[in-house]
Amino acid sequence: MLVRARRPSFPAWGPTLLATGIAFVIGYAAVSWFLKYISHNSFIPFVVYRVLLGLTIIGLFIAGALDPDAGAMG
């Protein structure tokens, strides 16, 4: 049975715009801090973190703890 809506519903733009503004400010601050950090310090800790994270994810796939098709539809 089909039911018709009485009036179209519109999204609440206020919370969306507020969240977008907050995300922009925090993202801008994070990028600014990171650029200052790497201009004065070594980039090695970030490289080590990324390599270890990548090896951990590969290990979890090999061990079967993560399913590469878990999010697939169909």
C-alpha positions as CSV (number, residue, x, y, z in Angstrom):
1,M,0.0,0.0,0.0
2,L,1.4,3.4,-1.0
3,V,1.1,6.3,1.4
4,R,1.4,9.9,0.1
5,A,3.2,12.5,2.2
6,R,1.1,15.5,3.1
7,R,3.9,17.9,2.5
8,P,7.5,17.6,1.5
9,S,10.1,17.5,4.3
10,F,13.1,19.7,4.1
11,P,16.4,19.2,5.8
12,A,17.4,21.3,8.8
13,W,20.2,23.4,7.3
14,G,21.1,25.1,10.6
15,P,22.8,22.1,12.2
16,T,24.4,21.1,8.9
17,L,25.9,24.6,8.4
18,L,27.1,24.8,12.0
19,A,28.8,21.3,11.8
20,T,30.4,22.3,8.5
21,G,31.8,25.5,9.9
22,I,33.1,23.7,13.0
23,A,34.7,21.0,10.8
24,F,36.4,23.7,8.7
25,V,37.9,25.5,11.6
26,I,39.2,22.4,13.3
27,G,40.5,21.0,10.0
28,Y,42.2,24.3,9.2
29,A,43.8,24.4,12.7
30,A,45.0,20.8,12.4
31,V,46.6,21.3,9.0
32,S,48.2,24.5,10.3
33,W,49.6,22.8,13.4
34,F,50.9,19.8,11.4
35,L,52.7,22.1,8.8
36,K,54.3,24.0,11.6
37,Y,55.3,20.8,13.3
38,I,57.0,19.2,10.3
39,S,58.8,22.4,9.5
40,H,60.6,22.3,12.9
41,N,60.6,18.6,13.6
42,S,61.3,15.3,11.9
43,F,58.7,13.6,9.7
44,I,59.9,10.2,10.8
45,P,57.3,9.6,13.7
46,F,54.5,10.1,11.2
47,V,56.1,7.7,8.7
48,V,56.6,5.1,11.4
49,Y,53.0,5.4,12.5
50,R,51.7,5.0,9.0
51,V,53.9,2.0,8.3
52,L,52.9,0.2,11.5
53,L,49.3,0.9,10.9
54,G,49.5,-0.5,7.4
55,L,51.3,-3.6,8.6
56,T,48.7,-4.1,11.3
57,I,45.8,-3.9,8.8
58,I,47.6,-6.3,6.4
59,G,48.2,-8.7,9.3
60,L,44.5,-8.5,10.3
61,F,43.4,-9.3,6.8
62,I,45.8,-12.3,6.6
63,A,44.6,-13.6,10.0
64,G,41.0,-13.3,8.9
65,A,40.0,-10.8,11.6
66,L,39.0,-8.3,8.9
67,D,36.8,-9.2,5.9
68,P,37.6,-7.2,2.8
69,D,34.0,-7.7,1.5
70,A,32.2,-6.7,4.7
71,G,30.8,-3.5,3.3
72,A,29.8,-4.9,-0.1
73,M,26.2,-4.8,-1.1
74,G,24.6,-7.5,-3.1
